[in-house]
Amino acid sequence: MALSSVEEILTKFQIENEDLERIRRVAPLLKNELAQHVDSFYVWLRNHKEFKVYFGSNPNRLERVRKLQIDHWETFLEAQIDEEWFESRRHVGAVHAYIDLPNEIYFAGMSMSGKSLVERLRHHKSSIEQAEETADSIIKLIFLDSYVVVEEITRIQREKISSSARAMMEMSTPVTPIWDGILLLPLLGILDSARTQDVMDKTLHKISETRAKVFVMDISGVSVMDTAVANQLIKITKATQLMGCETIISGLSPSVAKTLVELGVNIGEVKTTATLRDSFELALRAVGIDPAQIVDRRRA
């Protein structure tokens, strides 16, 4: 994060140099009480189920995390907000994302910690200049601290979801050779623009790889069809034709056919069938095989 970005985010959170200076001035006083501050946090956490989940069977982990928290609050009170500070908070977010710590208990814990620091500050109010202003500055920085942590958690969660979606798309788009020169793709569920683009990419790659002459796309398992998806499917058929491969769309249900007519989608010369069996017969004939001969051979 560039310096200008650090300054920009501090401005958004209304954290000024005066706020950071106030925190630094009381840092020596509050650092002396950080051990008690962190201990009070775990006294609070023991009343919640998360304590047992994360620490109940591992006292060594508790002591290790306690020391890390003291380090965290020490850098908090030093109030040196630079890229290193942001990186340390993002690391906390990554750890929380890894252990699936609920955001609810994290926010509650930061709220409790903020209250604890402010109460300790006010206990020494008589010896601190601008004590109330300093308390406000601490709360501002706690909001920023929490934001950076949760933003990293959210980023990692988005990556996990995106990765899962890509994996699901891979599994849900199996372009498979079913006969010499014939490819089959059964589509299930909901089609959107991203998935139809993935279908096109995988299909064209498979055609190039196998030199297929016929591509059967079965849409009997597709639950929703709109104009954008229908037009994308037609584009797929045209793209396959440019590669010397004929596309047959099978499983065209009465409801989908009616929808396409109502939407005014022009399917042009695209071959369609009501059943997968009909598509197989057309595909076999397209590669020079009589379906009846296959049936007779199996009977024999």
RODREN-860864 format. One record per residue: residue in one letter; x, y, z of N, C-alpha, C in turn. Coordinates in steps of 0.2 Angstrom, whole numbers, padded with zeros to 4 digits, always signed. Example, Ala and Ser with C-alpha at 12.3 -4.5 7.8 and 13.67 -1.06 7.14 Angstrom:
<sites>
a+0066-0028+0039+0062-0022+0039+0066-0016+0039 s+0064-0011+0035+0068-0005+0036+0064+0000+0039 
</sites>
This chain:
<sites>
m+0004-0006+0000+0000+0000+0000+0004+0006+0000 a+0004+0011-0005+0008+0017-0005+0006+0021+0000 l+0011+0026+0002+0010+0031+0007+0003+0035+0006 s+0002+0037-0001-0004+0041-0002-0010+0037+0000 s-0010+0030-0001-0016+0026+0000-0017+0026+0008 v-0011+0025+0012-0012+0025+0019-0015+0032+0021 e-0013+0038+0019-0015+0044+0021-0023+0045+0019 e-0024+0042+0013-0031+0042+0011-0036+0038+0015 i-0034+0032+0017-0038+0028+0022-0039+0031+0029 l-0033+0034+0031-0033+0038+0037-0038+0044+0037 t-0038+0047+0032-0043+0053+0031-0050+0050+0031 k-0052+0044+0028-0058+0042+0027-0061+0040+0034 f-0056+0038+0039-0058+0036+0045-0057+0042+0050 q-0056+0048+0047-0055+0054+0051-0050+0053+0057 i-0045+0050+0055-0039+0049+0060-0034+0054+0057 e-0032+0059+0062-0027+0064+0060-0021+0063+0064 n-0016+0067+0062-0009+0066+0066-0010+0067+0073 e-0015+0072+0075-0016+0073+0082-0018+0067+0086 d-0023+0063+0082-0025+0057+0085-0020+0052+0087 l-0015+0051+0082-0010+0047+0083-0005+0049+0088 e-0004+0056+0088+0001+0058+0093-0002+0057+0100 r-0009+0058+0101-0012+0057+0108-0011+0050+0110 i-0012+0045+0105-0011+0038+0107-0004+0037+0109 r+0001+0040+0105+0008+0038+0107+0010+0041+0114 r+0007+0047+0116+0009+0050+0122+0007+0045+0128 v+0001+0042+0127-0001+0038+0133+0001+0030+0132 a+0005+0029+0127+0007+0022+0126+0011+0019+0131 p+0016+0023+0134+0020+0020+0140+0016+0018+0146 l+0011+0022+0147+0007+0021+0153+0002+0015+0151 l-0001+0014+0145-0005+0009+0144-0001+0002+0143 k+0005+0003+0140+0009-0003+0139+0010-0007+0145 n+0011-0003+0151+0012-0007+0157+0006-0011+0159 e+0000-0010+0156-0006-0013+0159-0008-0018+0153 l-0004-0019+0148-0007-0024+0142-0008-0031+0145 a-0004-0033+0149-0005-0040+0152-0011-0041+0155 q-0013-0036+0159-0020-0036+0162-0025-0035+0157 h-0024-0031+0153-0029-0029+0147-0031-0036+0143 v-0026-0040+0141-0027-0046+0138-0030-0051+0142 d-0028-0051+0148-0031-0056+0153-0038-0055+0154 s-0040-0048+0154-0047-0047+0155-0051-0049+0149 f-0048-0049+0143-0051-0051+0137-0053-0059+0137 y-0048-0063+0140-0049-0070+0140-0054-0072+0146 v-0054-0067+0151-0060-0068+0156-0066-0067+0153 w-0067-0063+0149-0073-0061+0145-0075-0067+0140 l-0069-0069+0136-0070-0075+0131-0072-0081+0134 r-0070-0083+0140-0072-0089+0144-0080-0090+0144 n-0083-0085+0144-0091-0085+0145-0094-0087+0138 h-0090-0088+0133-0093-0089+0126-0090-0095+0123 k-0094-0099+0119-0092-0105+0117-0086-0106+0113 e-0084-0100+0110-0078-0100+0105-0072-0101+0109 f-0072-0100+0116-0066-0101+0120-0065-0108+0120 k-0070-0112+0121-0069-0120+0122-0067-0122+0115 v-0070-0120+0109-0069-0122+0103-0061-0121+0101 y-0058-0115+0102-0052-0114+0100-0046-0115+0105 f-0048-0115+0112-0043-0116+0117-0044-0121+0122 g-0050-0124+0122-0052-0128+0127-0047-0134+0128 s-0045-0137+0123-0041-0143+0123-0033-0142+0122 n-0031-0135+0122-0025-0134+0120-0022-0127+0124 p-0020-0128+0130-0018-0123+0134-0012-0119+0131 n-0007-0123+0128-0001-0120+0125-0003-0115+0119 r-0008-0117+0116-0011-0112+0111-0013-0106+0114 l-0017-0106+0119-0019-0100+0123-0013-0096+0125 e-0008-0099+0128-0002-0094+0130+0001-0091+0124 r+0002-0095+0118+0005-0092+0112+0001-0086+0109 v-0006-0087+0109-0010-0082+0106-0010-0076+0111 r-0010-0077+0117-0010-0072+0122-0004-0067+0121 k+0002-0070+0120+0008-0066+0119+0007-0063+0112 l+0004-0066+0107+0003-0062+0101-0001-0056+0101 q-0006-0057+0106-0011-0051+0107-0007-0046+0110 i-0003-0047+0115+0001-0042+0118+0005-0038+0113 d+0008-0042+0109+0012-0039+0103+0008-0034+0099 h+0002-0037+0097-0003-0033+0093-0005-0027+0096 w-0007-0027+0103-0009-0020+0106-0003-0016+0107 e+0003-0018+0108+0009-0014+0108+0010-0010+0102 t+0009-0013+0096+0010-0010+0089+0004-0005+0089 f-0002-0007+0091-0007-0002+0091-0006+0004+0095 l-0003+0004+0101-0002+0010+0105+0004+0014+0102 e+0009+0010+0098+0014+0014+0095+0011+0019+0089 a+0006+0017+0087+0002+0021+0082+0006+0023+0076 q+0011+0019+0073+0014+0020+0067+0011+0017+0061 i+0006+0021+0058+0002+0018+0053+0005+0018+0046 d+0008+0013+0045+0012+0013+0038+0010+0006+0035 e+0013+0004+0029+0012-0002+0026+0013-0008+0030 e+0018-0008+0034+0020-0013+0039+0014-0014+0044 w+0011-0009+0046+0006-0009+0051+0000-0013+0048 f-0002-0011+0042-0007-0013+0038-0006-0021+0036 e+0000-0023+0035+0002-0030+0033+0001-0034+0039 s+0003-0031+0045+0002-0035+0051-0006-0036+0053 r-0010-0032+0051-0017-0032+0052-0020-0037+0047 r-0018-0037+0041-0020-0042+0036-0018-0049+0038 h-0012-0050+0041-0010-0056+0043-0015-0059+0049 v-0017-0055+0053-0022-0057+0058-0029-0059+0055 g-0031-0055+0049-0037-0057+0046-0036-0064+0042 a-0030-0065+0039-0029-0071+0036-0029-0077+0041 v-0026-0076+0047-0026-0081+0052-0034-0083+0054 h-0038-0078+0055-0045-0078+0057-0048-0082+0052 a-0047-0080+0045-0050-0084+0040-0049-0091+0040 y-0042-0093+0041-0040-0099+0041-0043-0104+0046 i-0045-0101+0052-0048-0105+0058-0055-0104+0058 d-0058-0100+0053-0065-0099+0052-0068-0096+0059 l-0064-0091+0061-0067-0087+0067-0073-0083+0065 p-0079-0084+0068-0085-0080+0066-0084-0072+0067 n-0086-0069+0062-0085-0061+0063-0089-0058+0069 e-0094-0062+0071-0098-0059+0077-0093-0059+0083 i-0090-0065+0084-0085-0065+0091-0079-0060+0090 y-0077-0059+0084-0071-0055+0083-0073-0048+0084 f-0079-0045+0081-0081-0039+0082-0083-0037+0090 a-0086-0042+0093-0088-0042+0100-0081-0041+0104 g-0076-0045+0102-0070-0045+0106-0066-0038+0105 m-0066-0035+0099-0063-0029+0098-0067-0023+0102 s-0074-0024+0102-0078-0019+0106-0076-0020+0113 m-0075-0026+0116-0073-0027+0123-0066-0024+0124 s-0062-0025+0119-0055-0023+0120-0055-0015+0120 g-0058-0012+0116-0059-0005+0116-0061-0002+0122 k-0066-0005+0125-0069-0003+0131-0064-0004+0137 s-0060-0009+0137-0055-0010+0142-0050-0005+0141 l-0047-0003+0135-0042+0002+0135-0044+0008+0137 v-0050+0010+0135-0053+0017+0137-0054+0017+0145 e-0056+0012+0148-0057+0012+0155-0051+0013+0158 r-0045+0009+0156-0039+0010+0159-0036+0017+0158 l-0038+0020+0152-0035+0027+0151-0039+0032+0156 r-0045+0031+0157-0049+0035+0161-0047+0034+0169 h-0045+0029+0170-0042+0027+0177-0037+0032+0179 h-0033+0034+0174-0027+0038+0175-0029+0045+0172 k-0035+0047+0172-0037+0053+0168-0034+0059+0171 s-0033+0059+0178-0030+0065+0181-0023+0067+0179 s-0019+0062+0177-0012+0063+0175-0012+0063+0167 i-0017+0063+0163-0017+0063+0156-0020+0070+0153 e-0017+0073+0149-0019+0079+0146-0024+0076+0140 q-0030+0080+0139-0034+0078+0134-0036+0070+0134 a-0038+0068+0140-0040+0061+0141-0046+0059+0137 e-0051+0063+0137-0057+0061+0133-0055+0061+0125 e-0052+0066+0123-0050+0066+0116-0045+0060+0114 t-0041+0058+0119-0037+0052+0118-0041+0046+0117 a-0046+0046+0121-0051+0040+0121-0054+0039+0114 d-0056+0045+0112-0059+0045+0105-0054+0043+0100 s-0048+0045+0100-0043+0043+0096-0042+0036+0096 i-0042+0033+0102-0041+0025+0102-0047+0022+0099 i-0053+0024+0100-0059+0021+0097-0058+0021+0089 k-0056+0027+0087-0055+0028+0079-0051+0023+0077 l-0045+0022+0080-0040+0017+0078-0042+0010+0078 i-0046+0009+0083-0049+0002+0084-0054+0000+0078 f-0058+0005+0076-0062+0004+0070-0058+0003+0064 l-0052+0006+0063-0048+0005+0057-0045-0002+0058 d-0042-0003+0064-0039-0010+0065-0044-0015+0063 s-0050-0015+0065-0055-0020+0064-0057-0020+0057 y-0057-0015+0053-0059-0014+0046-0054-0018+0042 v-0047-0017+0043-0042-0020+0039-0042-0028+0040 v-0043-0030+0046-0044-0037+0048-0050-0040+0044 v-0056-0037+0045-0062-0040+0042-0061-0040+0034 e-0058-0034+0031-0057-0034+0024-0053-0040+0021 e-0048-0041+0025-0044-0047+0023-0048-0054+0023 i-0052-0054+0029-0056-0060+0029-0060-0061+0024 t-0064-0055+0022-0068-0055+0016-0065-0057+0010 r-0059-0054+0009-0055-0055+0002-0054-0063+0002 i-0052-0066+0007-0050-0073+0007-0056-0077+0006 q-0062-0075+0009-0068-0079+0008-0070-0078+0001 r-0069-0072-0002-0071-0072-0009-0067-0076-0014 e-0061-0077-0012-0056-0081-0016-0058-0088-0016 k-0060-0090-0009-0063-0097-0008-0069-0098-0012 i-0073-0094-0012-0080-0094-0016-0078-0095-0024 s-0074-0090-0026-0072-0090-0033-0069-0097-0035 s-0064-0099-0031-0061-0105-0032-0066-0111-0033 s-0071-0111-0028-0076-0117-0028-0080-0116-0034 a-0082-0110-0036-0086-0109-0042-0082-0112-0048 r-0076-0110-0048-0072-0113-0054-0072-0120-0054 a-0071-0123-0048-0071-0131-0048-0078-0133-0050 m-0083-0130-0047-0090-0133-0049-0091-0132-0057 m-0088-0127-0060-0089-0126-0067-0085-0131-0071 e-0079-0133-0068-0076-0138-0071-0079-0144-0071 m-0082-0146-0066-0086-0152-0065-0093-0152-0069 s-0095-0146-0070-0102-0146-0073-0102-0145-0080 t-0096-0145-0083-0095-0144-0090-0091-0149-0093 p-0093-0156-0093-0089-0161-0095-0090-0163-0103 v-0086-0160-0107-0086-0161-0114-0083-0168-0115 t-0087-0173-0117-0084-0180-0117-0085-0183-0124 p-0080-0186-0127-0081-0190-0133-0085-0196-0132 i-0090-0197-0135-0094-0203-0134-0094-0208-0140 w-0091-0206-0146-0090-0210-0152-0085-0207-0156 d-0082-0210-0160-0076-0207-0164-0079-0202-0168 g-0077-0196-0167-0080-0190-0171-0085-0186-0167 i-0088-0189-0162-0094-0186-0159-0092-0184-0151 l-0094-0178-0150-0093-0175-0143-0100-0174-0140 l-0101-0175-0133-0107-0174-0129-0106-0170-0123 l-0110-0165-0122-0110-0161-0116-0117-0160-0113 p-0118-0164-0108-0125-0163-0104-0125-0157-0100 l-0129-0152-0100-0129-0146-0096-0135-0147-0091 l-0133-0145-0085-0138-0146-0079-0138-0139-0075 g-0144-0138-0072-0144-0132-0068-0146-0126-0072 i-0143-0120-0069-0144-0114-0072-0138-0111-0076 l-0140-0109-0082-0134-0106-0086-0134-0099-0086 d-0128-0096-0085-0127-0089-0086-0122-0087-0091 s-0121-0081-0092-0116-0079-0097-0109-0082-0095 a-0107-0082-0089-0100-0084-0087-0100-0092-0089 r-0105-0095-0087-0105-0103-0089-0105-0104-0096 t-0109-0100-0100-0110-0102-0107-0103-0100-0110 q-0099-0095-0108-0093-0093-0111-0088-0099-0109 d-0089-0102-0103-0084-0108-0102-0086-0114-0106 v-0092-0115-0107-0094-0120-0112-0091-0119-0119 m-0091-0113-0121-0089-0112-0128-0081-0113-0128 d-0078-0111-0123-0070-0112-0123-0068-0119-0122 k-0072-0123-0118-0070-0130-0117-0072-0134-0124 t-0078-0132-0127-0080-0136-0132-0075-0135-0138 l-0073-0128-0140-0069-0127-0145-0062-0130-0144 h-0060-0130-0138-0053-0134-0136-0054-0141-0138 k-0060-0144-0136-0060-0151-0136-0061-0153-0144 i-0065-0149-0148-0065-0150-0155-0058-0150-0158 s-0054-0145-0156-0048-0145-0159-0043-0151-0157 e-0044-0153-0151-0040-0159-0148-0042-0165-0152 t-0049-0166-0153-0051-0173-0155-0053-0173-0162 r-0053-0167-0165-0055-0166-0172-0063-0169-0173 a-0067-0168-0169-0074-0170-0169-0077-0167-0174 k-0082-0171-0177-0086-0168-0183-0093-0166-0180 v-0095-0169-0174-0102-0167-0172-0102-0166-0164 f-0105-0161-0162-0105-0159-0155-0113-0159-0153 v-0114-0164-0148-0121-0164-0146-0122-0160-0139 m-0126-0155-0138-0127-0152-0132-0134-0153-0130 d-0134-0156-0124-0140-0158-0121-0142-0153-0116 i-0148-0150-0117-0150-0145-0112-0156-0147-0108 s-0158-0153-0108-0164-0156-0105-0164-0154-0097 g-0158-0154-0095-0157-0152-0087-0156-0145-0086 v-0157-0141-0091-0157-0133-0089-0163-0131-0087 s-0163-0127-0081-0170-0125-0078-0172-0119-0081 v-0168-0114-0083-0170-0107-0085-0166-0106-0091 m-0170-0103-0096-0167-0100-0102-0170-0093-0103 d-0165-0089-0105-0167-0082-0106-0164-0080-0113 t-0165-0074-0115-0163-0072-0122-0155-0072-0122 a-0152-0069-0117-0144-0069-0117-0141-0076-0117 v-0144-0081-0114-0141-0088-0114-0143-0091-0120 a-0149-0090-0123-0151-0093-0129-0146-0090-0135 n-0145-0084-0135-0140-0081-0140-0133-0084-0139 q-0131-0085-0133-0125-0087-0132-0124-0095-0135 l-0129-0099-0134-0129-0105-0136-0129-0105-0144 i-0132-0101-0147-0132-0100-0154-0125-0098-0157 k-0122-0094-0153-0115-0092-0154-0110-0098-0154 i-0112-0102-0149-0108-0108-0148-0108-0113-0155 t-0114-0114-0157-0115-0118-0163-0112-0115-0169 k-0112-0108-0170-0109-0105-0175-0101-0105-0175 a-0099-0105-0169-0091-0106-0168-0089-0113-0169 t-0093-0118-0168-0091-0125-0169-0091-0126-0177 q-0096-0123-0180-0096-0123-0187-0090-0121-0191 l-0088-0115-0188-0081-0112-0191-0076-0117-0190 m-0076-0122-0185-0071-0127-0184-0072-0133-0188 g-0078-0133-0192-0079-0139-0196-0083-0144-0192 c-0086-0142-0186-0090-0147-0182-0097-0144-0182 e-0102-0149-0183-0109-0148-0183-0112-0148-0176 t-0116-0144-0173-0119-0144-0167-0126-0146-0167 i-0128-0151-0163-0135-0152-0162-0137-0151-0155 i-0142-0147-0154-0145-0146-0147-0151-0151-0146 s-0150-0155-0140-0155-0160-0139-0158-0158-0132 g-0164-0161-0131-0168-0160-0125-0171-0153-0124 l-0173-0151-0130-0177-0145-0131-0184-0146-0128 s-0186-0144-0122-0192-0146-0119-0198-0141-0122 p-0204-0143-0122-0209-0138-0124-0209-0131-0121 s-0208-0131-0115-0208-0125-0111-0202-0120-0114 v-0196-0123-0115-0190-0120-0117-0191-0117-0124 a-0194-0122-0128-0196-0120-0135-0201-0114-0135 k-0206-0114-0131-0211-0109-0131-0207-0102-0129 t-0203-0103-0124-0199-0097-0121-0195-0094-0127 l-0192-0098-0131-0187-0095-0136-0192-0092-0141 v-0197-0095-0143-0202-0091-0148-0204-0085-0145 e-0206-0085-0138-0209-0078-0135-0204-0073-0135 l-0197-0075-0134-0192-0070-0134-0190-0068-0140 g-0192-0071-0146-0190-0069-0152-0183-0071-0154 v-0181-0077-0151-0174-0079-0153-0174-0082-0159 n-0169-0080-0164-0169-0083-0170-0163-0089-0170 i-0166-0095-0170-0161-0101-0170-0158-0102-0177 g-0161-0099-0182-0158-0100-0189-0158-0107-0191 e-0152-0110-0193-0151-0117-0195-0149-0121-0190 v-0149-0119-0184-0147-0124-0178-0151-0130-0178 k-0148-0136-0178-0152-0142-0177-0154-0143-0170 t-0160-0145-0169-0163-0146-0162-0167-0153-0162 t-0167-0156-0157-0171-0162-0156-0174-0162-0149 a-0179-0166-0148-0183-0166-0142-0179-0171-0137 t-0176-0176-0140-0173-0181-0135-0166-0182-0137 l-0162-0185-0132-0155-0186-0133-0154-0192-0138 r-0159-0197-0138-0158-0202-0143-0159-0200-0150 d-0163-0195-0151-0164-0192-0158-0157-0189-0160 s-0154-0185-0155-0148-0182-0157-0142-0187-0159 f-0142-0192-0155-0137-0198-0156-0138-0200-0163 e-0144-0202-0165-0145-0204-0172-0143-0199-0177 l-0144-0193-0176-0142-0188-0181-0134-0187-0181 a-0131-0188-0175-0124-0187-0175-0121-0193-0178 l-0124-0199-0177-0121-0205-0180-0121-0205-0188 r-0127-0203-0190-0127-0202-0198-0123-0197-0200 a-0121-0191-0196-0117-0186-0199-0110-0189-0199 v-0108-0194-0196-0101-0197-0196-0101-0203-0200 g-0107-0204-0204-0107-0210-0209-0109-0216-0206 i-0112-0217-0200-0114-0223-0197-0122-0223-0197 d-0124-0229-0199-0132-0230-0199-0133-0233-0192 p-0138-0229-0188-0139-0231-0181-0143-0238-0181 a-0146-0240-0186-0149-0247-0187-0144-0252-0187 q-0139-0251-0190-0133-0256-0190-0131-0258-0183 i-0130-0252-0179-0128-0253-0172-0132-0257-0168 v-0139-0256-0169-0144-0259-0165-0144-0267-0167 d-0143-0268-0174-0143-0275-0176-0137-0279-0173 r-0131-0275-0173-0125-0278-0171-0126-0280-0163 r-0129-0276-0159-0130-0277-0152-0135-0283-0151 r-0140-0284-0155-0145-0289-0155-0141-0296-0156 a-0137-0295-0161-0133-0301-0164-0128-0304-0158 
</sites>
